[in-house]
Amino acid sequence: MSNSSTIELARRFVRALNERDEATIRQIYAPDARIWHNFDDKYQTLDENMRGMYWIHKRMSGINYDVVSLVELPDGYIQEHVLRGKLPSGADFAMPACVICKVKDGRVVSLREYLDLTPTKALTEQRATAS
């Protein structure tokens, strides 16, 4: 695996996500970054995406983005990972995903995330039973 600045940026991004380090996440993204997900085919702003991260962090503990594969591209990188955590019930949570990031001037300008939302049913069901 390469130690290029793009790969180091990807590793820094994962560390920041694991630590919920909002300042670093905001430094990694370009201010006008566009974030897209396959499940709704819509683009989000950075602020909208951060709200989603907070939603997950409120519902799980021990969150970890477990990187399975990281490949540098001429204009960014592809990363396969599994988002892992613990539900309040103590059950394990795992959601595989793949992101394609475009990098320009050392910052992520575009992130396209492909994932299956089926595992998140446990998070929404937990909320419904807590109400």
A tleap script that builds the chain and sets N, CA, C and O, in Angstrom:
source leaprc.protein.ff14SB
mol = sequence {
  NMET SER ASN SER SER THR ILE GLU LEU ALA
  ARG ARG PHE VAL ARG ALA LEU ASN GLU ARG
  ASP GLU ALA THR ILE ARG GLN ILE TYR ALA
  PRO ASP ALA ARG ILE TRP HIE ASN PHE ASP
  ASP LYS TYR GLN THR LEU ASP GLU ASN MET
  ARG GLY MET TYR TRP ILE HIE LYS ARG MET
  SER GLY ILE ASN TYR ASP VAL VAL SER LEU
  VAL GLU LEU PRO ASP GLY TYR ILE GLN GLU
  HIE VAL LEU ARG GLY LYS LEU PRO SER GLY
  ALA ASP PHE ALA MET PRO ALA CYS VAL ILE
  CYS LYS VAL LYS ASP GLY ARG VAL VAL SER
  LEU ARG GLU TYR LEU ASP LEU THR PRO THR
  LYS ALA LEU THR GLU GLN ARG ALA THR ALA
  CSER
}
set mol.1.N position { 0.850 -1.188 0.000 }
set mol.1.CA position { 0.000 0.000 0.000 }
set mol.1.C position { 0.888 1.242 0.000 }
set mol.1.O position { 1.917 1.282 0.676 }
set mol.2.N position { 0.501 2.204 -0.727 }
set mol.2.CA position { 1.257 3.438 -0.904 }
set mol.2.C position { 1.243 4.297 0.364 }
set mol.2.O position { 0.300 4.231 1.153 }
set mol.3.N position { 2.259 5.077 0.549 }
set mol.3.CA position { 2.310 6.059 1.643 }
set mol.3.C position { 2.161 7.463 1.090 }
set mol.3.O position { 2.654 8.418 1.690 }
set mol.4.N position { 1.491 7.606 -0.043 }
set mol.4.CA position { 1.338 8.909 -0.685 }
set mol.4.C position { 0.515 9.846 0.192 }
set mol.4.O position { -0.107 9.427 1.169 }
set mol.5.N position { 0.526 11.112 -0.178 }
set mol.5.CA position { -0.253 12.094 0.576 }
set mol.5.C position { -1.753 11.798 0.489 }
set mol.5.O position { -2.490 12.079 1.434 }
set mol.6.N position { -2.212 11.233 -0.632 }
set mol.6.CA position { -3.631 10.892 -0.764 }
set mol.6.C position { -3.999 9.759 0.185 }
set mol.6.O position { -5.040 9.811 0.841 }
set mol.7.N position { -3.161 8.747 0.260 }
set mol.7.CA position { -3.430 7.626 1.171 }
set mol.7.C position { -3.339 8.098 2.615 }
set mol.7.O position { -4.140 7.686 3.454 }
set mol.8.N position { -2.382 8.947 2.907 }
set mol.8.CA position { -2.286 9.480 4.278 }
set mol.8.C position { -3.526 10.302 4.620 }
set mol.8.O position { -4.017 10.236 5.747 }
set mol.9.N position { -4.035 11.072 3.667 }
set mol.9.CA position { -5.276 11.822 3.884 }
set mol.9.C position { -6.421 10.861 4.212 }
set mol.9.O position { -7.196 11.111 5.135 }
set mol.10.N position { -6.529 9.764 3.457 }
set mol.10.CA position { -7.584 8.771 3.700 }
set mol.10.C position { -7.457 8.179 5.103 }
set mol.10.O position { -8.458 8.006 5.798 }
set mol.11.N position { -6.252 7.874 5.511 }
set mol.11.CA position { -6.038 7.317 6.859 }
set mol.11.C position { -6.384 8.341 7.947 }
set mol.11.O position { -6.982 8.001 8.968 }
set mol.12.N position { -6.000 9.589 7.710 }
set mol.12.CA position { -6.331 10.658 8.660 }
set mol.12.C position { -7.839 10.836 8.769 }
set mol.12.O position { -8.368 11.071 9.856 }
set mol.13.N position { -8.523 10.722 7.642 }
set mol.13.CA position { -9.980 10.849 7.598 }
set mol.13.C position { -10.631 9.768 8.460 }
set mol.13.O position { -11.525 10.059 9.255 }
set mol.14.N position { -10.184 8.526 8.303 }
set mol.14.CA position { -10.742 7.421 9.093 }
set mol.14.C position { -10.472 7.630 10.580 }
set mol.14.O position { -11.358 7.411 11.406 }
set mol.15.N position { -9.260 8.049 10.927 }
set mol.15.CA position { -8.957 8.327 12.344 }
set mol.15.C position { -9.897 9.387 12.900 }
set mol.15.O position { -10.415 9.249 14.008 }
set mol.16.N position { -10.116 10.443 12.127 }
set mol.16.CA position { -11.003 11.523 12.579 }
set mol.16.C position { -12.435 11.024 12.739 }
set mol.16.O position { -13.115 11.395 13.696 }
set mol.17.N position { -12.899 10.189 11.817 }
set mol.17.CA position { -14.245 9.625 11.939 }
set mol.17.C position { -14.352 8.740 13.176 }
set mol.17.O position { -15.334 8.816 13.916 }
set mol.18.N position { -13.345 7.905 13.400 }
set mol.18.CA position { -13.361 7.024 14.569 }
set mol.18.C position { -13.370 7.809 15.873 }
set mol.18.O position { -13.985 7.393 16.854 }
set mol.19.N position { -12.687 8.943 15.876 }
set mol.19.CA position { -12.588 9.761 17.090 }
set mol.19.C position { -13.657 10.850 17.160 }
set mol.19.O position { -13.716 11.616 18.122 }
set mol.20.N position { -14.495 10.907 16.132 }
set mol.20.CA position { -15.530 11.957 16.027 }
set mol.20.C position { -14.900 13.348 16.174 }
set mol.20.O position { -15.392 14.208 16.904 }
set mol.21.N position { -13.814 13.526 15.464 }
set mol.21.CA position { -13.033 14.760 15.488 }
set mol.21.C position { -13.553 15.695 14.397 }
set mol.21.O position { -13.029 15.719 13.283 }
set mol.22.N position { -14.571 16.450 14.726 }
set mol.22.CA position { -15.241 17.300 13.737 }
set mol.22.C position { -14.295 18.313 13.105 }
set mol.22.O position { -14.380 18.567 11.904 }
set mol.23.N position { -13.412 18.885 13.878 }
set mol.23.CA position { -12.495 19.898 13.330 }
set mol.23.C position { -11.619 19.293 12.230 }
set mol.23.O position { -11.435 19.902 11.176 }
set mol.24.N position { -11.090 18.116 12.470 }
set mol.24.CA position { -10.244 17.474 11.464 }
set mol.24.C position { -11.063 17.055 10.258 }
set mol.24.O position { -10.610 17.207 9.123 }
set mol.25.N position { -12.262 16.529 10.481 }
set mol.25.CA position { -13.130 16.148 9.360 }
set mol.25.C position { -13.391 17.366 8.477 }
set mol.25.O position { -13.326 17.273 7.252 }
set mol.26.N position { -13.684 18.498 9.098 }
set mol.26.CA position { -13.948 19.721 8.327 }
set mol.26.C position { -12.700 20.218 7.594 }
set mol.26.O position { -12.812 20.821 6.527 }
set mol.27.N position { -11.518 19.974 8.152 }
set mol.27.CA position { -10.274 20.347 7.475 }
set mol.27.C position { -10.005 19.444 6.272 }
set mol.27.O position { -9.438 19.880 5.271 }
set mol.28.N position { -10.415 18.191 6.382 }
set mol.28.CA position { -10.168 17.234 5.301 }
set mol.28.C position { -11.085 17.499 4.117 }
set mol.28.O position { -10.652 17.435 2.967 }
set mol.29.N position { -12.339 17.794 4.393 }
set mol.29.CA position { -13.273 18.112 3.312 }
set mol.29.C position { -13.020 19.527 2.796 }
set mol.29.O position { -12.709 20.430 3.572 }
set mol.30.N position { -13.153 19.712 1.501 }
set mol.30.CA position { -13.187 21.066 0.935 }
set mol.30.C position { -14.492 21.713 1.396 }
set mol.30.O position { -15.486 21.012 1.586 }
set mol.31.N position { -14.510 23.033 1.578 }
set mol.31.CA position { -15.723 23.704 2.084 }
set mol.31.C position { -16.966 23.429 1.245 }
set mol.31.O position { -18.075 23.387 1.777 }
set mol.32.N position { -16.788 23.244 -0.057 }
set mol.32.CA position { -17.939 23.010 -0.933 }
set mol.32.C position { -18.043 21.548 -1.376 }
set mol.32.O position { -18.607 21.248 -2.429 }
set mol.33.N position { -17.499 20.651 -0.570 }
set mol.33.CA position { -17.531 19.221 -0.900 }
set mol.33.C position { -18.962 18.735 -1.085 }
set mol.33.O position { -19.898 19.208 -0.440 }
set mol.34.N position { -19.091 17.777 -1.990 }
set mol.34.CA position { -20.405 17.180 -2.254 }
set mol.34.C position { -20.340 15.712 -1.860 }
set mol.34.O position { -19.427 14.988 -2.254 }
set mol.35.N position { -21.327 15.287 -1.076 }
set mol.35.CA position { -21.374 13.929 -0.545 }
set mol.35.C position { -22.650 13.276 -1.058 }
set mol.35.O position { -23.749 13.807 -0.898 }
set mol.36.N position { -22.480 12.115 -1.677 }
set mol.36.CA position { -23.600 11.414 -2.301 }
set mol.36.C position { -23.689 10.006 -1.731 }
set mol.36.O position { -22.677 9.378 -1.420 }
set mol.37.N position { -24.936 9.518 -1.600 }
set mol.37.CA position { -25.166 8.136 -1.152 }
set mol.37.C position { -26.030 7.410 -2.167 }
set mol.37.O position { -26.943 7.997 -2.748 }
set mol.38.N position { -25.744 6.145 -2.379 }
set mol.38.CA position { -26.502 5.351 -3.346 }
set mol.38.C position { -27.949 5.112 -2.919 }
set mol.38.O position { -28.813 4.915 -3.773 }
set mol.39.N position { -28.227 5.126 -1.625 }
set mol.39.CA position { -29.568 4.755 -1.159 }
set mol.39.C position { -30.624 5.822 -1.426 }
set mol.39.O position { -31.814 5.505 -1.459 }
set mol.40.N position { -30.220 7.078 -1.618 }
set mol.40.CA position { -31.222 8.107 -1.922 }
set mol.40.C position { -30.892 8.921 -3.173 }
set mol.40.O position { -31.696 9.748 -3.602 }
set mol.41.N position { -29.722 8.693 -3.756 }
set mol.41.CA position { -29.290 9.365 -4.986 }
set mol.41.C position { -29.351 10.889 -4.863 }
set mol.41.O position { -29.689 11.591 -5.816 }
set mol.42.N position { -29.015 11.382 -3.669 }
set mol.42.CA position { -29.013 12.827 -3.431 }
set mol.42.C position { -27.651 13.263 -2.921 }
set mol.42.O position { -26.921 12.495 -2.294 }
set mol.43.N position { -27.330 14.521 -3.209 }
set mol.43.CA position { -26.104 15.103 -2.683 }
set mol.43.C position { -26.384 15.804 -1.371 }
set mol.43.O position { -27.448 16.391 -1.174 }
set mol.44.N position { -25.409 15.732 -0.474 }
set mol.44.CA position { -25.489 16.419 0.815 }
set mol.44.C position { -24.357 17.429 0.915 }
set mol.44.O position { -23.312 17.304 0.276 }
set mol.45.N position { -24.606 18.425 1.737 }
set mol.45.CA position { -23.530 19.330 2.125 }
set mol.45.C position { -22.754 18.667 3.261 }
set mol.45.O position { -23.175 17.643 3.800 }
set mol.46.N position { -21.643 19.249 3.609 }
set mol.46.CA position { -20.865 18.735 4.730 }
set mol.46.C position { -21.692 18.777 6.012 }
set mol.46.O position { -21.683 17.814 6.778 }
set mol.47.N position { -22.403 19.868 6.255 }
set mol.47.CA position { -23.206 19.975 7.477 }
set mol.47.C position { -24.288 18.903 7.543 }
set mol.47.O position { -24.530 18.325 8.603 }
set mol.48.N position { -24.934 18.640 6.421 }
set mol.48.CA position { -25.966 17.591 6.400 }
set mol.48.C position { -25.343 16.229 6.684 }
set mol.48.O position { -25.929 15.415 7.398 }
set mol.49.N position { -24.174 15.981 6.138 }
set mol.49.CA position { -23.500 14.718 6.365 }
set mol.49.C position { -23.067 14.574 7.823 }
set mol.49.O position { -23.152 13.487 8.394 }
set mol.50.N position { -22.611 15.656 8.413 }
set mol.50.CA position { -22.206 15.621 9.829 }
set mol.50.C position { -23.392 15.278 10.728 }
set mol.50.O position { -23.228 14.569 11.721 }
set mol.51.N position { -24.569 15.766 10.396 }
set mol.51.CA position { -25.766 15.421 11.188 }
set mol.51.C position { -26.008 13.916 11.168 }
set mol.51.O position { -26.398 13.336 12.181 }
set mol.52.N position { -25.780 13.289 10.031 }
set mol.52.CA position { -25.912 11.837 9.938 }
set mol.52.C position { -24.901 11.122 10.818 }
set mol.52.O position { -25.221 10.118 11.454 }
set mol.53.N position { -23.677 11.641 10.853 }
set mol.53.CA position { -22.659 11.053 11.712 }
set mol.53.C position { -23.068 11.166 13.182 }
set mol.53.O position { -22.931 10.209 13.944 }
set mol.54.N position { -23.568 12.335 13.575 }
set mol.54.CA position { -24.009 12.516 14.966 }
set mol.54.C position { -25.140 11.568 15.308 }
set mol.54.O position { -25.185 11.029 16.414 }
set mol.55.N position { -26.059 11.357 14.365 }
set mol.55.CA position { -27.194 10.462 14.585 }
set mol.55.C position { -26.691 9.059 14.928 }
set mol.55.O position { -27.188 8.423 15.858 }
set mol.56.N position { -25.701 8.585 14.171 }
set mol.56.CA position { -25.157 7.248 14.413 }
set mol.56.C position { -24.422 7.196 15.748 }
set mol.56.O position { -24.574 6.241 16.509 }
set mol.57.N position { -23.629 8.221 16.028 }
set mol.57.CA position { -22.860 8.228 17.276 }
set mol.57.C position { -23.764 8.285 18.510 }
set mol.57.O position { -23.377 7.796 19.572 }
set mol.58.N position { -24.944 8.862 18.395 }
set mol.58.CA position { -25.877 8.908 19.525 }
set mol.58.C position { -26.483 7.542 19.800 }
set mol.58.O position { -26.931 7.282 20.916 }
set mol.59.N position { -26.506 6.670 18.810 }
set mol.59.CA position { -27.211 5.396 18.920 }
set mol.59.C position { -26.302 4.199 19.129 }
set mol.59.O position { -26.777 3.091 19.380 }
set mol.60.N position { -24.992 4.416 19.026 }
set mol.60.CA position { -24.046 3.311 19.186 }
set mol.60.C position { -22.826 3.771 19.960 }
set mol.60.O position { -22.503 4.958 20.008 }
set mol.61.N position { -22.162 2.807 20.561 }
set mol.61.CA position { -20.879 3.091 21.204 }
set mol.61.C position { -19.786 2.304 20.486 }
set mol.61.O position { -20.066 1.406 19.693 }
set mol.62.N position { -18.559 2.652 20.773 }
set mol.62.CA position { -17.430 1.923 20.208 }
set mol.62.C position { -17.359 1.949 18.694 }
set mol.62.O position { -16.947 0.971 18.069 }
set mol.63.N position { -17.757 3.059 18.105 }
set mol.63.CA position { -17.785 3.140 16.648 }
set mol.63.C position { -16.369 3.070 16.081 }
set mol.63.O position { -15.445 3.728 16.560 }
set mol.64.N position { -16.235 2.245 15.039 }
set mol.64.CA position { -14.949 2.071 14.388 }
set mol.64.C position { -15.170 1.810 12.906 }
set mol.64.O position { -15.949 0.937 12.526 }
set mol.65.N position { -14.476 2.575 12.079 }
set mol.65.CA position { -14.469 2.330 10.646 }
set mol.65.C position { -13.301 1.387 10.384 }
set mol.65.O position { -12.142 1.800 10.409 }
set mol.66.N position { -13.610 0.127 10.135 }
set mol.66.CA position { -12.620 -0.918 9.927 }
set mol.66.C position { -12.311 -1.000 8.437 }
set mol.66.O position { -13.107 -1.531 7.661 }
set mol.67.N position { -11.163 -0.477 8.041 }
set mol.67.CA position { -10.797 -0.411 6.620 }
set mol.67.C position { -10.371 -1.788 6.130 }
set mol.67.O position { -9.474 -2.418 6.689 }
set mol.68.N position { -11.037 -2.236 5.075 }
set mol.68.CA position { -10.770 -3.531 4.456 }
set mol.68.C position { -9.809 -3.365 3.284 }
set mol.68.O position { -8.923 -4.192 3.069 }
set mol.69.N position { -9.997 -2.291 2.535 }
set mol.69.CA position { -9.184 -2.051 1.341 }
set mol.69.C position { -9.095 -0.554 1.087 }
set mol.69.O position { -10.069 0.176 1.269 }
set mol.70.N position { -7.923 -0.108 0.667 }
set mol.70.CA position { -7.704 1.303 0.354 }
set mol.70.C position { -6.810 1.370 -0.879 }
set mol.70.O position { -5.661 0.928 -0.854 }
set mol.71.N position { -7.353 1.928 -1.953 }
set mol.71.CA position { -6.641 1.961 -3.226 }
set mol.71.C position { -6.574 3.400 -3.723 }
set mol.71.O position { -7.589 4.091 -3.820 }
set mol.72.N position { -5.366 3.831 -4.032 }
set mol.72.CA position { -5.175 5.183 -4.569 }
set mol.72.C position { -5.567 5.230 -6.038 }
set mol.72.O position { -5.292 4.306 -6.803 }
set mol.73.N position { -6.211 6.320 -6.410 }
set mol.73.CA position { -6.560 6.611 -7.798 }
set mol.73.C position { -5.789 7.859 -8.231 }
set mol.73.O position { -5.259 8.571 -7.379 }
set mol.74.N position { -5.714 8.138 -9.528 }
set mol.74.CA position { -5.018 9.353 -9.964 }
set mol.74.C position { -5.609 10.637 -9.372 }
set mol.74.O position { -4.895 11.622 -9.187 }
set mol.75.N position { -6.917 10.623 -9.074 }
set mol.75.CA position { -7.563 11.829 -8.547 }
set mol.75.C position { -8.238 11.608 -7.197 }
set mol.75.O position { -9.152 12.348 -6.832 }
set mol.76.N position { -7.794 10.590 -6.451 }
set mol.76.CA position { -8.403 10.330 -5.146 }
set mol.76.C position { -8.150 8.915 -4.678 }
set mol.76.O position { -7.040 8.397 -4.804 }
set mol.77.N position { -9.190 8.284 -4.133 }
set mol.77.CA position { -9.028 6.919 -3.632 }
set mol.77.C position { -10.388 6.224 -3.507 }
set mol.77.O position { -11.442 6.858 -3.454 }
set mol.78.N position { -10.312 4.904 -3.462 }
set mol.78.CA position { -11.469 4.050 -3.173 }
set mol.78.C position { -11.165 3.340 -1.869 }
set mol.78.O position { -10.076 2.799 -1.675 }
set mol.79.N position { -12.142 3.350 -0.980 }
set mol.79.CA position { -11.974 2.673 0.302 }
set mol.79.C position { -13.173 1.783 0.582 }
set mol.79.O position { -14.323 2.213 0.491 }
set mol.80.N position { -12.885 0.543 0.923 }
set mol.80.CA position { -13.916 -0.379 1.398 }
set mol.80.C position { -13.733 -0.480 2.905 }
set mol.80.O position { -12.617 -0.662 3.392 }
set mol.81.N position { -14.838 -0.360 3.644 }
set mol.81.CA position { -14.739 -0.456 5.096 }
set mol.81.C position { -16.003 -1.080 5.669 }
set mol.81.O position { -17.012 -1.241 4.983 }
set mol.82.N position { -15.916 -1.422 6.941 }
set mol.82.CA position { -17.084 -1.882 7.682 }
set mol.82.C position { -17.226 -0.953 8.878 }
set mol.82.O position { -16.317 -0.828 9.698 }
set mol.83.N position { -18.386 -0.303 8.964 }
set mol.83.CA position { -18.680 0.525 10.131 }
set mol.83.C position { -19.135 -0.425 11.233 }
set mol.83.O position { -20.124 -1.141 11.077 }
set mol.84.N position { -18.412 -0.426 12.338 }
set mol.84.CA position { -18.715 -1.326 13.449 }
set mol.84.C position { -19.036 -0.517 14.698 }
set mol.84.O position { -18.577 0.613 14.864 }
set mol.85.N position { -19.833 -1.121 15.567 }
set mol.85.CA position { -20.156 -0.504 16.838 }
set mol.85.C position { -20.975 -1.448 17.688 }
set mol.85.O position { -21.237 -2.590 17.311 }
set mol.86.N position { -21.374 -0.946 18.844 }
set mol.86.CA position { -22.215 -1.709 19.779 }
set mol.86.C position { -23.529 -0.983 19.954 }
set mol.86.O position { -23.562 0.222 20.205 }
set mol.87.N position { -24.610 -1.726 19.818 }
set mol.87.CA position { -25.935 -1.185 20.095 }
set mol.87.C position { -26.137 -1.136 21.601 }
set mol.87.O position { -25.454 -1.856 22.330 }
set mol.88.N position { -27.055 -0.308 22.088 }
set mol.88.CA position { -27.316 -0.261 23.538 }
set mol.88.C position { -27.667 -1.635 24.124 }
set mol.88.O position { -27.429 -1.882 25.306 }
set mol.89.N position { -28.221 -2.510 23.316 }
set mol.89.CA position { -28.551 -3.868 23.771 }
set mol.89.C position { -27.306 -4.712 23.990 }
set mol.89.O position { -27.377 -5.788 24.584 }
set mol.90.N position { -26.169 -4.228 23.512 }
set mol.90.CA position { -24.929 -4.990 23.581 }
set mol.90.C position { -24.637 -5.757 22.306 }
set mol.90.O position { -23.546 -6.305 22.144 }
set mol.91.N position { -25.602 -5.799 21.402 }
set mol.91.CA position { -25.411 -6.506 20.133 }
set mol.91.C position { -24.403 -5.766 19.257 }
set mol.91.O position { -24.306 -4.539 19.290 }
set mol.92.N position { -23.670 -6.531 18.487 }
set mol.92.CA position { -22.722 -5.949 17.538 }
set mol.92.C position { -23.466 -5.380 16.337 }
set mol.92.O position { -24.496 -5.905 15.915 }
set mol.93.N position { -22.921 -4.297 15.800 }
set mol.93.CA position { -23.442 -3.662 14.594 }
set mol.93.C position { -22.318 -3.688 13.568 }
set mol.93.O position { -21.168 -3.402 13.898 }
set mol.94.N position { -22.646 -4.031 12.325 }
set mol.94.CA position { -21.660 -4.008 11.239 }
set mol.94.C position { -22.367 -3.634 9.940 }
set mol.94.O position { -23.376 -4.237 9.575 }
set mol.95.N position { -21.829 -2.637 9.250 }
set mol.95.CA position { -22.405 -2.201 7.981 }
set mol.95.C position { -21.266 -1.994 6.968 }
set mol.95.O position { -20.513 -1.026 7.071 }
set mol.96.N position { -21.144 -2.900 5.999 }
set mol.96.CA position { -20.124 -2.733 4.964 }
set mol.96.C position { -20.455 -1.545 4.062 }
set mol.96.O position { -21.622 -1.240 3.813 }
set mol.97.N position { -19.416 -0.890 3.584 }
set mol.97.CA position { -19.606 0.254 2.693 }
set mol.97.C position { -18.369 0.426 1.820 }
set mol.97.O position { -17.300 -0.118 2.096 }
set mol.98.N position { -18.556 1.194 0.768 }
set mol.98.CA position { -17.462 1.547 -0.123 }
set mol.98.C position { -17.595 3.030 -0.439 }
set mol.98.O position { -18.688 3.511 -0.741 }
set mol.99.N position { -16.482 3.755 -0.368 }
set mol.99.CA position { -16.497 5.169 -0.729 }
set mol.99.C position { -15.493 5.417 -1.848 }
set mol.99.O position { -14.415 4.826 -1.899 }
set mol.100.N position { -15.891 6.308 -2.730 }
set mol.100.CA position { -15.001 6.783 -3.788 }
set mol.100.C position { -14.818 8.273 -3.537 }
set mol.100.O position { -15.765 9.054 -3.628 }
set mol.101.N position { -13.597 8.648 -3.222 }
set mol.101.CA position { -13.306 10.046 -2.887 }
set mol.101.C position { -12.451 10.685 -3.971 }
set mol.101.O position { -11.470 10.106 -4.437 }
set mol.102.N position { -12.841 11.874 -4.353 }
set mol.102.CA position { -12.038 12.702 -5.255 }
set mol.102.C position { -11.298 13.700 -4.372 }
set mol.102.O position { -11.887 14.309 -3.479 }
set mol.103.N position { -10.017 13.860 -4.627 }
set mol.103.CA position { -9.169 14.742 -3.834 }
set mol.103.C position { -8.562 15.793 -4.744 }
set mol.103.O position { -8.062 15.488 -5.827 }
set mol.104.N position { -8.614 17.034 -4.289 }
set mol.104.CA position { -8.001 18.138 -5.030 }
set mol.104.C position { -7.325 19.057 -4.018 }
set mol.104.O position { -7.925 19.428 -3.008 }
set mol.105.N position { -6.096 19.417 -4.289 }
set mol.105.CA position { -5.330 20.302 -3.400 }
set mol.105.C position { -5.323 19.787 -1.959 }
set mol.105.O position { -5.400 20.568 -1.011 }
set mol.106.N position { -5.230 18.468 -1.809 }
set mol.106.CA position { -5.106 17.872 -0.493 }
set mol.106.C position { -6.392 17.786 0.319 }
set mol.106.O position { -6.345 17.529 1.522 }
set mol.107.N position { -7.542 17.997 -0.324 }
set mol.107.CA position { -8.821 17.944 0.394 }
set mol.107.C position { -9.835 17.124 -0.401 }
set mol.107.O position { -9.786 17.072 -1.630 }
set mol.108.N position { -10.747 16.492 0.318 }
set mol.108.CA position { -11.803 15.714 -0.330 }
set mol.108.C position { -12.839 16.684 -0.891 }
set mol.108.O position { -13.452 17.449 -0.146 }
set mol.109.N position { -13.027 16.647 -2.196 }
set mol.109.CA position { -14.003 17.532 -2.852 }
set mol.109.C position { -15.295 16.792 -3.181 }
set mol.109.O position { -16.340 17.408 -3.389 }
set mol.110.N position { -15.212 15.467 -3.224 }
set mol.110.CA position { -16.383 14.665 -3.542 }
set mol.110.C position { -16.241 13.303 -2.874 }
set mol.110.O position { -15.176 12.688 -2.903 }
set mol.111.N position { -17.329 12.848 -2.274 }
set mol.111.CA position { -17.362 11.515 -1.681 }
set mol.111.C position { -18.659 10.860 -2.127 }
set mol.111.O position { -19.747 11.397 -1.921 }
set mol.112.N position { -18.525 9.692 -2.741 }
set mol.112.CA position { -19.694 8.897 -3.122 }
set mol.112.C position { -19.648 7.629 -2.290 }
set mol.112.O position { -18.672 6.880 -2.334 }
set mol.113.N position { -20.716 7.394 -1.528 }
set mol.113.CA position { -20.747 6.251 -0.622 }
set mol.113.C position { -21.808 5.254 -1.058 }
set mol.113.O position { -22.963 5.605 -1.304 }
set mol.114.N position { -21.383 4.008 -1.145 }
set mol.114.CA position { -22.270 2.909 -1.518 }
set mol.114.C position { -22.418 1.993 -0.309 }
set mol.114.O position { -21.436 1.457 0.204 }
set mol.115.N position { -23.657 1.823 0.135 }
set mol.115.CA position { -23.902 0.963 1.286 }
set mol.115.C position { -25.321 0.422 1.249 }
set mol.115.O position { -26.190 0.927 0.539 }
set mol.116.N position { -25.520 -0.617 2.036 }
set mol.116.CA position { -26.835 -1.232 2.206 }
set mol.116.C position { -27.333 -0.809 3.580 }
set mol.116.O position { -26.678 -1.081 4.587 }
set mol.117.N position { -28.471 -0.154 3.632 }
set mol.117.CA position { -28.999 0.358 4.899 }
set mol.117.C position { -29.660 -0.706 5.780 }
set mol.117.O position { -30.103 -0.389 6.884 }
set mol.118.N position { -29.737 -1.943 5.326 }
set mol.118.CA position { -30.410 -2.983 6.102 }
set mol.118.C position { -29.926 -3.033 7.553 }
set mol.118.O position { -30.765 -3.122 8.450 }
set mol.119.N position { -28.627 -2.981 7.834 }
set mol.119.CA position { -28.195 -3.038 9.239 }
set mol.119.C position { -28.714 -1.875 10.099 }
set mol.119.O position { -28.810 -2.012 11.319 }
set mol.120.N position { -29.049 -0.738 9.482 }
set mol.120.CA position { -29.513 0.405 10.282 }
set mol.120.C position { -30.921 0.190 10.835 }
set mol.120.O position { -31.367 0.957 11.688 }
set mol.121.N position { -31.624 -0.838 10.365 }
set mol.121.CA position { -32.949 -1.140 10.922 }
set mol.121.C position { -32.851 -1.369 12.425 }
set mol.121.O position { -33.758 -0.998 13.170 }
set mol.122.N position { -31.760 -1.975 12.872 }
set mol.122.CA position { -31.574 -2.202 14.305 }
set mol.122.C position { -31.495 -0.876 15.063 }
set mol.122.O position { -31.922 -0.794 16.214 }
set mol.123.N position { -30.950 0.165 14.421 }
set mol.123.CA position { -30.864 1.483 15.063 }
set mol.123.C position { -32.224 2.156 15.128 }
set mol.123.O position { -32.574 2.755 16.145 }
set mol.124.N position { -32.990 2.061 14.056 }
set mol.124.CA position { -34.309 2.717 14.048 }
set mol.124.C position { -35.312 1.931 14.894 }
set mol.124.O position { -36.188 2.531 15.516 }
set mol.125.N position { -35.199 0.607 14.929 }
set mol.125.CA position { -36.074 -0.202 15.778 }
set mol.125.C position { -35.803 0.088 17.241 }
set mol.125.O position { -36.725 0.141 18.055 }
set mol.126.N position { -34.544 0.272 17.570 }
set mol.126.CA position { -34.161 0.593 18.943 }
set mol.126.C position { -34.787 1.916 19.370 }
set mol.126.O position { -35.250 2.056 20.502 }
set mol.127.N position { -34.797 2.888 18.453 }
set mol.127.CA position { -35.403 4.181 18.750 }
set mol.127.C position { -36.895 4.036 18.967 }
set mol.127.O position { -37.454 4.661 19.868 }
set mol.128.N position { -37.555 3.215 18.146 }
set mol.128.CA position { -38.998 3.018 18.257 }
set mol.128.C position { -39.370 2.353 19.574 }
set mol.128.O position { -40.385 2.707 20.175 }
set mol.129.N position { -38.567 1.393 20.036 }
set mol.129.CA position { -38.890 0.718 21.295 }
set mol.129.C position { -38.571 1.585 22.502 }
set mol.129.O position { -39.140 1.389 23.576 }
set mol.130.N position { -37.658 2.550 22.333 }
set mol.130.CA position { -37.314 3.451 23.438 }
set mol.130.C position { -38.347 4.545 23.631 }
set mol.130.O position { -38.385 5.182 24.684 }
set mol.131.N position { -39.189 4.773 22.625 }
set mol.131.CA position { -40.193 5.862 22.689 }
set mol.131.C position { -41.332 5.511 23.585 }
set mol.131.O position { -42.256 6.308 23.750 }
savepdb mol mol.pdb
quit
